[in-house]
């Protein structure tokens, strides 16, 4: 019977990041990647955004997240010999004098200054978009090509015989006192990283997940400059220019993970509001993402079964959250270091 240190269920950004932590720690593992629903990583833009919302709030623990993300993605790019993390400014539209003043006021906080540039005049406004009252740039962020990255890492794991690309059958998992058996293999620990597929997981599906379906458009727009992420009610994100990711529209009430006509119309209307140059809609995509009611990740161990763990709930910020919290989860499992209280699943038990 073949023995492994870890079994990882799921190979979205959560499973990928935890597997990479295990690789760096020289642990043996097997990833089983379920394919019941489309992974949100296949649709997400992978935006790393320091400043969010209408009130221009600095993202939660962003300094720590960014430091870990920079080293994490650099290491992955070195391993896979390709580029996945693109550091880009985010151009934000300011629609009136009040928003411009709010931006200036927020910049009075020293913690915000590294990420918020002063408002700029229209002469520097990105080409191809309709003009607005004013605009400003957010620095320190960018995008991770999650679809390209997860596919490349999947190929790497397959080449190392560390991945089974099939649905994981929990009914076949045998739980012993100090180990797990599945088929003809044994594992010391199991880490569940299925994302929205957690609804099929009998051990963690009762946690307060609040899955949402995100829908996006892929457009071709020759006139756009492709050197920044544009935010004006919707995001327009360079995705190998002249192709761009546009989104997103989301819903917490849905029947499946297929694109819906109403969502496409919504995104098309928003595009008409912001675009001032020709574009062609290439594709309409949708996927279900593992959002959580309190908008914090889910990490921790099962209250009953020793060595059964969860890494989930990354939601719309998986690109920035996964590197930091995969490292924290590994430290928790291997060294007993405490998890951050805000993400520990024990908060719901």
BELPEGI-V29485 format. One record per residue. SS is DSSP state (2 for helix, 1 for strand, 0 for the rest). PHI is phi in degrees with one decimal (none if undefined). D_CENTER is the distance of its C-alpha to the mean C-alpha in whole Angstrom. Layout:
<<SS;PHI;D_CENTER> <SS;PHI;D_CENTER>>
This chain:
<<0;none;36> <1;-75.1;33> <1;-115.5;31> <1;-131.5;28> <1;-72.6;26> <1;-135.5;23> <1;-114.1;22> <1;-112.9;18> <1;-102.2;17> <0;107.4;14> <0;-134.6;12> <0;-81.3;9> <2;-66.9;6> <2;-68.4;8> <2;-62.1;12> <2;-60.1;11> <2;-66.6;11> <2;-70.8;14> <2;-59.7;16> <2;-67.4;16> <2;-62.6;17> <2;-66.3;20> <2;-60.3;21> <2;-66.9;21> <0;-90.4;23> <0;62.1;25> <0;-98.3;25> <0;-89.3;25> <1;-157.9;23> <1;-130.5;22> <1;-104.1;19> <1;-113.9;20> <0;-105.7;17> <0;-76.9;18> <0;-132.3;18> <0;-84.4;19> <0;-116.9;16> <0;-64.4;14> <0;-69.4;11> <2;-63.1;8> <2;-61.7;7> <2;-77.1;10> <0;-118.4;10> <0;-63.0;7> <0;-77.6;8> <0;70.8;5> <1;-73.9;8> <1;-106.5;9> <0;-123.9;11> <0;-71.5;14> <1;-123.5;16> <1;-126.8;15> <0;77.7;17> <0;-71.3;21> <0;-96.8;22> <0;57.0;20> <1;-96.3;19> <1;-68.1;17> <0;-58.3;14> <0;-53.1;15> <0;43.6;16> <2;-64.7;14> <2;-57.3;17> <2;-67.5;16> <2;-62.4;12> <2;-66.3;14> <2;-59.4;16> <2;-70.5;14> <2;-61.5;12> <2;-59.0;15> <2;-74.5;17> <2;-61.6;14> <2;-72.3;13> <2;-63.7;17> <2;-65.9;18> <2;-64.5;16> <2;-63.5;17> <2;-66.6;21> <2;-68.0;20> <2;-94.1;19> <0;58.4;21> <0;-158.5;19> <0;-105.7;17> <0;-128.7;13> <1;-104.1;12> <1;-111.4;14> <1;-81.5;16> <0;-132.9;17> <1;-70.7;18> <1;-109.8;17> <1;-87.3;20> <1;-110.2;21> <1;-77.6;24> <1;-114.6;26> <0;-89.0;28> <0;-158.9;31> <2;-62.1;33> <2;-63.0;32> <2;-64.9;28> <2;-63.9;29> <2;-65.2;31> <2;-60.8;28> <2;-64.3;26> <2;-59.8;30> <2;-63.4;30> <2;-63.4;26> <0;-70.0;27> <0;-71.6;30> <0;-84.0;28> <2;-59.7;28> <2;-69.1;24> <2;-97.3;23> <2;-55.8;25> <0;-63.8;23> <0;-110.2;20> <1;-115.1;22> <0;-82.4;25> <0;-61.6;28> <0;-55.1;29> <1;-121.4;30> <0;-85.1;33> <2;-68.8;32> <2;-62.8;34> <2;-101.5;30> <0;-67.2;28> <0;-58.5;26> <0;-67.6;28> <0;92.8;28> <1;-114.2;27> <0;-67.6;29> <0;-70.9;30> <0;-131.3;30> <0;-57.5;31> <1;-160.5;30> <1;-152.8;26> <1;-145.9;25> <1;-109.5;22> <1;-103.1;19> <0;-111.9;19> <0;90.8;17> <0;-116.9;13> <1;154.8;12> <1;-142.7;10> <1;-111.6;9> <0;-76.0;10> <2;-64.7;8> <2;-63.4;10> <2;-63.4;13> <2;-66.7;12> <2;-64.9;11> <2;-68.1;15> <2;-66.4;16> <2;-68.9;15> <2;-60.0;17> <2;-62.2;20> <2;-63.9;20> <2;-63.6;20> <2;-61.3;23> <2;-66.9;25> <0;-99.6;25> <0;58.1;26> <0;-110.1;23> <1;-137.5;21> <1;-111.9;22> <0;-84.0;21> <0;-154.0;22> <0;-72.1;21> <0;-84.3;22> <0;-100.9;25> <2;-68.8;25> <2;-64.2;29> <2;-89.5;30> <1;-83.8;28> <1;-101.3;31> <1;-101.0;31> <0;-98.5;33> <0;-63.9;34> <0;-127.5;33> <0;-160.9;31> <1;-127.3;29> <1;-121.7;31> <1;-146.4;29> <0;55.9;31> <0;-107.5;33> <1;-129.7;31> <1;-123.0;30> <1;-138.2;28> <1;-74.8;28> <1;-141.4;24> <1;-125.2;22> <1;-120.9;18> <1;-93.8;16> <0;-131.7;13> <0;-78.6;13> <2;65.3;10> <2;-65.1;12> <2;-69.0;15> <2;-59.9;16> <2;-63.5;19> <2;-98.8;21> <0;-96.0;21> <0;-69.4;24> <0;-94.6;23> <0;-130.5;20> <0;-68.8;20> <0;-84.9;22> <0;-66.2;20> <0;-76.2;19> <1;-72.0;16> <0;-136.0;16> <0;-58.2;14> <1;-132.8;13> <1;-99.1;14> <1;-98.8;12> <1;-129.2;14> <1;-138.7;15> <1;-115.6;17> <1;-108.3;18> <1;-119.6;21> <1;-114.4;23> <0;-140.4;25> <0;-68.7;27> <0;-80.3;28> <0;-73.7;25> <0;-81.5;25> <0;70.3;21> <0;-109.4;21> <1;-154.5;19> <1;-89.9;16> <1;-107.8;18> <1;-124.9;18> <0;-147.0;21> <0;69.9;20> <0;-121.0;17> <1;-95.1;15> <1;-120.9;17> <1;-119.9;15> <1;-56.4;17> <0;-137.4;16> <0;63.1;19> <0;-47.1;21> <0;-84.4;23> <1;-96.3;20> <1;-137.2;18> <1;-91.6;15> <1;-124.7;16> <1;176.4;14> <1;-128.0;13> <1;-105.4;16> <1;-138.3;15> <1;-146.1;17> <0;-96.3;18> <0;-118.6;21> <0;-157.6;21> <0;-101.0;22> <0;-155.7;20> <0;-106.6;17> <0;-91.6;20> <0;-61.2;20> <0;-117.6;22> <2;-60.3;25> <2;-61.7;24> <2;-68.7;21> <2;-62.9;22> <2;-61.7;25> <2;-59.2;23> <2;-66.9;21> <2;-64.0;24> <2;-64.2;26> <2;-66.6;23> <2;-61.5;23> <2;-61.1;27> <2;-70.2;27> <2;-108.8;25> <1;-84.2;26> <0;-129.2;30> <0;-153.6;30> <0;-65.8;30> <0;-151.9;27> <1;-127.7;26> <1;-80.8;24> <1;-94.9;23> <1;-157.0;21> <1;-119.1;19> <1;-125.7;16> <1;-147.3;15> <1;-162.2;12> <1;-98.3;12> <1;-113.1;9> <0;-87.6;10> <0;-79.8;11> <1;-125.4;13> <0;-59.3;16> <0;-96.3;16> <0;60.5;13> <0;-123.1;13> <0;-62.0;11> <1;-109.5;14> <1;-131.9;15> <1;142.4;19> <1;-107.3;22> <0;-67.3;24> <0;-68.8;27> <0;-110.9;29> <0;-100.7;28> <0;-63.4;28> <0;68.7;25> <1;-111.7;23> <1;-125.6;20> <1;-125.5;16> <1;-136.0;13> <1;-158.0;11> <0;72.0;10> <0;-74.8;6> <2;59.8;6> <2;-84.9;5> <2;-116.6;4> <2;-58.9;2> <2;-62.2;4> <2;-91.0;7> <2;-79.7;7> <2;-60.1;7> <2;-60.5;10> <2;-67.5;12> <2;-82.0;12> <2;-66.5;13> <2;-67.0;16> <2;-65.7;17> <2;-64.9;17> <2;-64.4;19> <2;-64.5;21> <2;-65.9;22> <2;-72.9;22> <2;-85.2;25> <2;-119.9;26> <0;73.8;26> <0;-68.9;24> <0;-67.2;24> <0;-80.0;20> <0;-60.6;19> <0;-57.1;21> <0;-65.5;18> <0;-111.6;16> <1;-67.8;19> <2;-66.1;19> <2;-63.7;23> <2;-64.3;23> <2;-109.6;23> <0;-96.7;26>>
